[in-house]
Amino acid sequence: MDERSRHDRTVRLLEARLEALAVASARVPRGERDLDREIVAAVAATRHAVALELLSFDEAAAIWSEVARRHPGAGWCRTSPLAA
């Protein structure tokens, strides 16, 4: 797999994972609390992708921001995992 394909795959996987978590957190009665481990895993995956230079900092932040815009009830994705 070449570098561009790896990048594109990483973008698709992160977008899909965050989208699924946002939808699930809206449907689960305790929302964010029930999905805490999955959210922490998504944060870690995002940080690793940036550290491995599969995504740029700006790309990762934009993906999280777009999910937050589409799912305003998913408070966990309003803050970029790269801010800390």
N, CA, C and O atoms as a GROMACS GRO file, in nm:
protein
  336
    1MET      N    1   0.085  -0.118   0.000
    1MET     CA    2   0.000   0.000   0.000
    1MET      C    3   0.090   0.124   0.000
    1MET      O    4   0.180   0.136   0.083
    2ASP      N    5   0.065   0.213  -0.093
    2ASP     CA    6   0.147   0.334  -0.100
    2ASP      C    7   0.101   0.437   0.004
    2ASP      O    8  -0.003   0.421   0.069
    3GLU      N    9   0.179   0.542   0.018
    3GLU     CA   10   0.154   0.642   0.122
    3GLU      C   11   0.019   0.712   0.105
    3GLU      O   12  -0.051   0.736   0.204
    4ARG      N   13  -0.017   0.744  -0.016
    4ARG     CA   14  -0.145   0.812  -0.041
    4ARG      C   15  -0.264   0.722  -0.006
    4ARG      O   16  -0.362   0.766   0.054
    5SER      N   17  -0.253   0.596  -0.043
    5SER     CA   18  -0.360   0.500  -0.011
    5SER      C   19  -0.373   0.482   0.139
    5SER      O   20  -0.484   0.474   0.192
    6ARG      N   21  -0.260   0.477   0.207
    6ARG     CA   22  -0.262   0.463   0.353
    6ARG      C   23  -0.328   0.585   0.418
    6ARG      O   24  -0.406   0.572   0.512
    7HIS      N   25  -0.295   0.703   0.366
    7HIS     CA   26  -0.356   0.827   0.416
    7HIS      C   27  -0.507   0.824   0.396
    7HIS      O   28  -0.583   0.849   0.490
    8ASP      N   29  -0.550   0.794   0.274
    8ASP     CA   30  -0.693   0.794   0.242
    8ASP      C   31  -0.768   0.691   0.326
    8ASP      O   32  -0.880   0.717   0.372
    9ARG      N   33  -0.708   0.576   0.346
    9ARG     CA   34  -0.770   0.472   0.428
    9ARG      C   35  -0.783   0.518   0.573
    9ARG      O   36  -0.885   0.494   0.637
   10THR      N   37  -0.680   0.582   0.624
   10THR     CA   38  -0.683   0.633   0.762
   10THR      C   39  -0.794   0.736   0.779
   10THR      O   40  -0.865   0.734   0.879
   11VAL      N   41  -0.808   0.825   0.683
   11VAL     CA   42  -0.915   0.926   0.688
   11VAL      C   43  -1.051   0.859   0.691
   11VAL      O   44  -1.136   0.892   0.774
   12ARG      N   45  -1.072   0.764   0.600
   12ARG     CA   46  -1.202   0.695   0.594
   12ARG      C   47  -1.232   0.620   0.724
   12ARG      O   48  -1.344   0.625   0.774
   13LEU      N   49  -1.132   0.551   0.778
   13LEU     CA   50  -1.154   0.475   0.901
   13LEU      C   51  -1.186   0.566   1.020
   13LEU      O   52  -1.276   0.538   1.098
   14LEU      N   53  -1.111   0.676   1.031
   14LEU     CA   54  -1.135   0.768   1.143
   14LEU      C   55  -1.273   0.833   1.130
   14LEU      O   56  -1.347   0.841   1.228
   15GLU      N   57  -1.307   0.879   1.011
   15GLU     CA   58  -1.439   0.940   0.990
   15GLU      C   59  -1.550   0.841   1.024
   15GLU      O   60  -1.648   0.877   1.091
   16ALA      N   61  -1.537   0.719   0.978
   16ALA     CA   62  -1.640   0.618   1.003
   16ALA      C   63  -1.651   0.586   1.151
   16ALA      O   64  -1.762   0.571   1.204
   17ARG      N   65  -1.539   0.574   1.219
   17ARG     CA   66  -1.541   0.542   1.362
   17ARG      C   67  -1.604   0.654   1.443
   17ARG      O   68  -1.688   0.629   1.529
   18LEU      N   69  -1.566   0.777   1.416
   18LEU     CA   70  -1.623   0.890   1.489
   18LEU      C   71  -1.772   0.906   1.461
   18LEU      O   72  -1.850   0.936   1.551
   19GLU      N   73  -1.809   0.886   1.336
   19GLU     CA   74  -1.951   0.896   1.298
   19GLU      C   75  -2.032   0.790   1.373
   19GLU      O   76  -2.139   0.819   1.426
   20ALA      N   77  -1.981   0.667   1.376
   20ALA     CA   78  -2.051   0.558   1.445
   20ALA      C   79  -2.062   0.587   1.595
   20ALA      O   80  -2.167   0.563   1.656
   21LEU      N   81  -1.957   0.638   1.654
   21LEU     CA   82  -1.962   0.673   1.797
   21LEU      C   83  -2.061   0.785   1.824
   21LEU      O   84  -2.133   0.782   1.924
   22ALA      N   85  -2.064   0.884   1.737
   22ALA     CA   86  -2.157   0.996   1.755
   22ALA      C   87  -2.301   0.948   1.748
   22ALA      O   88  -2.385   0.989   1.829
   23VAL      N   89  -2.332   0.862   1.652
   23VAL     CA   90  -2.467   0.808   1.638
   23VAL      C   91  -2.502   0.722   1.760
   23VAL      O   92  -2.610   0.733   1.816
   24ALA      N   93  -2.408   0.637   1.799
   24ALA     CA   94  -2.433   0.548   1.913
   24ALA      C   95  -2.451   0.627   2.042
   24ALA      O   96  -2.537   0.593   2.124
   25SER      N   97  -2.373   0.732   2.062
   25SER     CA   98  -2.385   0.809   2.186
   25SER      C   99  -2.518   0.882   2.195
   25SER      O  100  -2.567   0.910   2.304
   26ALA      N  101  -2.578   0.911   2.081
   26ALA     CA  102  -2.710   0.974   2.080
   26ALA      C  103  -2.820   0.873   2.112
   26ALA      O  104  -2.926   0.911   2.163
   27ARG      N  105  -2.795   0.746   2.084
   27ARG     CA  106  -2.897   0.642   2.104
   27ARG      C  107  -2.889   0.574   2.239
   27ARG      O  108  -2.990   0.522   2.288
   28VAL      N  109  -2.774   0.572   2.300
   28VAL     CA  110  -2.754   0.503   2.427
   28VAL      C  111  -2.803   0.593   2.540
   28VAL      O  112  -2.771   0.711   2.542
   29PRO      N  113  -2.881   0.539   2.634
   29PRO     CA  114  -2.936   0.622   2.742
   29PRO      C  115  -2.831   0.705   2.817
   29PRO      O  116  -2.853   0.823   2.844
   30ARG      N  117  -2.720   0.644   2.850
   30ARG     CA  118  -2.616   0.718   2.923
   30ARG      C  119  -2.511   0.773   2.829
   30ARG      O  120  -2.410   0.827   2.874
   31GLY      N  121  -2.533   0.759   2.700
   31GLY     CA  122  -2.450   0.817   2.595
   31GLY      C  123  -2.301   0.802   2.614
   31GLY      O  124  -2.245   0.693   2.609
   32GLU      N  125  -2.239   0.915   2.636
   32GLU     CA  126  -2.094   0.923   2.644
   32GLU      C  127  -2.035   0.831   2.751
   32GLU      O  128  -1.930   0.771   2.730
   33ARG      N  129  -2.101   0.819   2.864
   33ARG     CA  130  -2.047   0.736   2.973
   33ARG      C  131  -2.041   0.590   2.934
   33ARG      O  132  -1.946   0.521   2.971
   34ASP      N  133  -2.140   0.540   2.861
   34ASP     CA  134  -2.140   0.400   2.820
   34ASP      C  135  -2.036   0.372   2.712
   34ASP      O  136  -1.994   0.257   2.694
   35LEU      N  137  -1.995   0.473   2.641
   35LEU     CA  138  -1.900   0.455   2.531
   35LEU      C  139  -1.762   0.511   2.563
   35LEU      O  140  -1.681   0.532   2.473
   36ASP      N  141  -1.735   0.533   2.689
   36ASP     CA  142  -1.610   0.598   2.730
   36ASP      C  143  -1.487   0.526   2.675
   36ASP      O  144  -1.396   0.592   2.624
   37ARG      N  145  -1.482   0.395   2.684
   37ARG     CA  146  -1.365   0.321   2.636
   37ARG      C  147  -1.347   0.337   2.486
   37ARG      O  148  -1.234   0.352   2.438
   38GLU      N  149  -1.456   0.334   2.412
   38GLU     CA  150  -1.448   0.350   2.267
   38GLU      C  151  -1.404   0.491   2.228
   38GLU      O  152  -1.331   0.509   2.131
   39ILE      N  153  -1.449   0.589   2.304
   39ILE     CA  154  -1.410   0.728   2.277
   39ILE      C  155  -1.261   0.747   2.305
   39ILE      O  156  -1.190   0.810   2.227
   40VAL      N  157  -1.214   0.692   2.417
   40VAL     CA  158  -1.072   0.700   2.450
   40VAL      C  159  -0.989   0.631   2.342
   40VAL      O  160  -0.882   0.680   2.305
   41ALA      N  161  -1.036   0.519   2.290
   41ALA     CA  162  -0.966   0.449   2.182
   41ALA      C  163  -0.960   0.535   2.055
   41ALA      O  164  -0.858   0.535   1.986
   42ALA      N  165  -1.067   0.606   2.025
   42ALA     CA  166  -1.069   0.693   1.906
   42ALA      C  167  -0.972   0.810   1.924
   42ALA      O  168  -0.905   0.850   1.829
   43VAL      N  169  -0.964   0.863   2.044
   43VAL     CA  170  -0.869   0.970   2.074
   43VAL      C  171  -0.726   0.918   2.053
   43VAL      O  172  -0.644   0.982   1.987
   44ALA      N  173  -0.698   0.801   2.110
   44ALA     CA  174  -0.564   0.743   2.096
   44ALA      C  175  -0.531   0.714   1.950
   44ALA      O  176  -0.419   0.741   1.906
   45ALA      N  177  -0.627   0.661   1.875
   45ALA     CA  178  -0.603   0.631   1.734
   45ALA      C  179  -0.574   0.758   1.655
   45ALA      O  180  -0.488   0.759   1.566
   46THR      N  181  -0.644   0.865   1.688
   46THR     CA  182  -0.621   0.993   1.620
   46THR      C  183  -0.481   1.044   1.650
   46THR      O  184  -0.409   1.085   1.559
   47ARG      N  185  -0.443   1.041   1.776
   47ARG     CA  186  -0.308   1.087   1.814
   47ARG      C  187  -0.200   1.003   1.749
   47ARG      O  188  -0.099   1.056   1.704
   48HIS      N  189  -0.221   0.873   1.743
   48HIS     CA  190  -0.122   0.785   1.680
   48HIS      C  191  -0.112   0.813   1.530
   48HIS      O  192  -0.002   0.815   1.475
   49ALA      N  193  -0.224   0.834   1.465
   49ALA     CA  194  -0.223   0.862   1.322
   49ALA      C  195  -0.144   0.989   1.292
   49ALA      O  196  -0.071   0.996   1.193
   50VAL      N  197  -0.158   1.089   1.378
   50VAL     CA  198  -0.083   1.213   1.360
   50VAL      C  199   0.065   1.190   1.390
   50VAL      O  200   0.151   1.236   1.316
   51ALA      N  201   0.093   1.117   1.497
   51ALA     CA  202   0.233   1.089   1.534
   51ALA      C  203   0.304   1.009   1.424
   51ALA      O  204   0.423   1.030   1.399
   52LEU      N  205   0.231   0.919   1.359
   52LEU     CA  206   0.288   0.838   1.252
   52LEU      C  207   0.285   0.909   1.116
   52LEU      O  208   0.328   0.854   1.015
   53GLU      N  209   0.235   1.032   1.118
   53GLU     CA  210   0.225   1.116   0.998
   53GLU      C  211   0.136   1.055   0.890
   53GLU      O  212   0.159   1.074   0.771
   54LEU      N  213   0.035   0.980   0.935
   54LEU     CA  214  -0.066   0.930   0.843
   54LEU      C  215  -0.168   1.039   0.814
   54LEU      O  216  -0.228   1.042   0.706
   55LEU      N  217  -0.186   1.128   0.910
   55LEU     CA  218  -0.272   1.246   0.899
   55LEU      C  219  -0.196   1.366   0.952
   55LEU      O  220  -0.111   1.352   1.040
   56SER      N  221  -0.226   1.483   0.900
   56SER     CA  222  -0.169   1.603   0.959
   56SER      C  223  -0.255   1.644   1.080
   56SER      O  224  -0.369   1.600   1.094
   57PHE      N  225  -0.200   1.727   1.163
   57PHE     CA  226  -0.273   1.781   1.278
   57PHE      C  227  -0.401   1.848   1.230
   57PHE      O  228  -0.508   1.827   1.288
   58ASP      N  229  -0.389   1.929   1.125
   58ASP     CA  230  -0.506   2.003   1.074
   58ASP      C  231  -0.613   1.911   1.017
   58ASP      O  232  -0.732   1.935   1.036
   59GLU      N  233  -0.571   1.805   0.947
   59GLU     CA  234  -0.668   1.710   0.892
   59GLU      C  235  -0.745   1.640   1.005
   59GLU      O  236  -0.867   1.627   0.999
   60ALA      N  237  -0.672   1.596   1.106
   60ALA     CA  238  -0.736   1.526   1.218
   60ALA      C  239  -0.834   1.619   1.289
   60ALA      O  240  -0.946   1.580   1.320
   61ALA      N  241  -0.790   1.742   1.315
   61ALA     CA  242  -0.878   1.838   1.383
   61ALA      C  243  -1.002   1.867   1.299
   61ALA      O  244  -1.112   1.882   1.353
   62ALA      N  245  -0.986   1.874   1.168
   62ALA     CA  246  -1.099   1.901   1.078
   62ALA      C  247  -1.198   1.785   1.080
   62ALA      O  248  -1.319   1.807   1.076
   63ILE      N  249  -1.150   1.662   1.084
   63ILE     CA  250  -1.239   1.546   1.089
   63ILE      C  251  -1.321   1.549   1.216
   63ILE      O  252  -1.443   1.529   1.212
   64TRP      N  253  -1.258   1.573   1.331
   64TRP     CA  254  -1.330   1.580   1.458
   64TRP      C  255  -1.430   1.695   1.456
   64TRP      O  256  -1.543   1.681   1.503
   65SER      N  257  -1.388   1.809   1.403
   65SER     CA  258  -1.475   1.926   1.397
   65SER      C  259  -1.598   1.901   1.311
   65SER      O  260  -1.709   1.943   1.346
   66GLU      N  261  -1.580   1.833   1.200
   66GLU     CA  262  -1.692   1.804   1.110
   66GLU      C  263  -1.792   1.709   1.176
   66GLU      O  264  -1.913   1.727   1.162
   67VAL      N  265  -1.743   1.610   1.248
   67VAL     CA  266  -1.834   1.519   1.320
   67VAL      C  267  -1.909   1.596   1.427
   67VAL      O  268  -2.029   1.576   1.446
   68ALA      N  269  -1.840   1.684   1.498
   68ALA     CA  270  -1.905   1.766   1.602
   68ALA      C  271  -2.013   1.856   1.540
   68ALA      O  272  -2.118   1.877   1.601
   69ARG      N  273  -1.987   1.908   1.421
   69ARG     CA  274  -2.086   1.994   1.354
   69ARG      C  275  -2.210   1.913   1.315
   69ARG      O  276  -2.323   1.960   1.330
   70ARG      N  277  -2.189   1.791   1.265
   70ARG     CA  278  -2.302   1.708   1.223
   70ARG      C  279  -2.379   1.650   1.340
   70ARG      O  280  -2.497   1.617   1.327
   71HIS      N  281  -2.313   1.637   1.455
   71HIS     CA  282  -2.375   1.576   1.573
   71HIS      C  283  -2.355   1.667   1.694
   71HIS      O  284  -2.271   1.638   1.780
   72PRO      N  285  -2.431   1.775   1.703
   72PRO     CA  286  -2.412   1.871   1.813
   72PRO      C  287  -2.437   1.811   1.951
   72PRO      O  288  -2.388   1.865   2.051
   73GLY      N  289  -2.511   1.702   1.959
   73GLY     CA  290  -2.536   1.639   2.088
   73GLY      C  291  -2.422   1.554   2.139
   73GLY      O  292  -2.422   1.512   2.254
   74ALA      N  293  -2.324   1.529   2.054
   74ALA     CA  294  -2.208   1.448   2.093
   74ALA      C  295  -2.098   1.540   2.145
   74ALA      O  296  -2.005   1.576   2.073
   75GLY      N  297  -2.113   1.579   2.271
   75GLY     CA  298  -2.020   1.674   2.331
   75GLY      C  299  -1.876   1.628   2.335
   75GLY      O  300  -1.785   1.711   2.334
   76TRP      N  301  -1.855   1.499   2.339
   76TRP     CA  302  -1.720   1.445   2.348
   76TRP      C  303  -1.635   1.478   2.226
   76TRP      O  304  -1.512   1.476   2.235
   77CYS      N  305  -1.696   1.508   2.112
   77CYS     CA  306  -1.614   1.535   1.993
   77CYS      C  307  -1.600   1.684   1.963
   77CYS      O  308  -1.545   1.721   1.859
   78ARG      N  309  -1.647   1.769   2.052
   78ARG     CA  310  -1.633   1.912   2.031
   78ARG      C  311  -1.491   1.961   2.048
   78ARG      O  312  -1.450   2.058   1.985
   79THR      N  313  -1.415   1.893   2.134
   79THR     CA  314  -1.277   1.932   2.159
   79THR      C  315  -1.186   1.834   2.087
   79THR      O  316  -1.198   1.713   2.103
   80SER      N  317  -1.096   1.888   2.010
   80SER     CA  318  -1.002   1.804   1.937
   80SER      C  319  -0.917   1.723   2.034
   80SER      O  320  -0.873   1.776   2.136
   81PRO      N  321  -0.893   1.596   2.006
   81PRO     CA  322  -0.810   1.515   2.094
   81PRO      C  323  -0.663   1.559   2.089
   81PRO      O  324  -0.581   1.512   2.167
   82LEU      N  325  -0.632   1.648   1.998
   82LEU     CA  326  -0.495   1.694   1.982
   82LEU      C  327  -0.468   1.822   2.059
   82LEU      O  328  -0.356   1.872   2.060
   83ALA      N  329  -0.572   1.875   2.125
   83ALA     CA  330  -0.558   2.001   2.197
   83ALA      C  331  -0.474   1.986   2.323
   83ALA      O  332  -0.407   2.081   2.365
   84ALA      N  333  -0.479   1.870   2.384
   84ALA     CA  334  -0.406   1.851   2.510
   84ALA      C  335  -0.263   1.809   2.487
   84ALA      O  336  -0.188   1.788   2.582
   0.00000   0.00000   0.00000
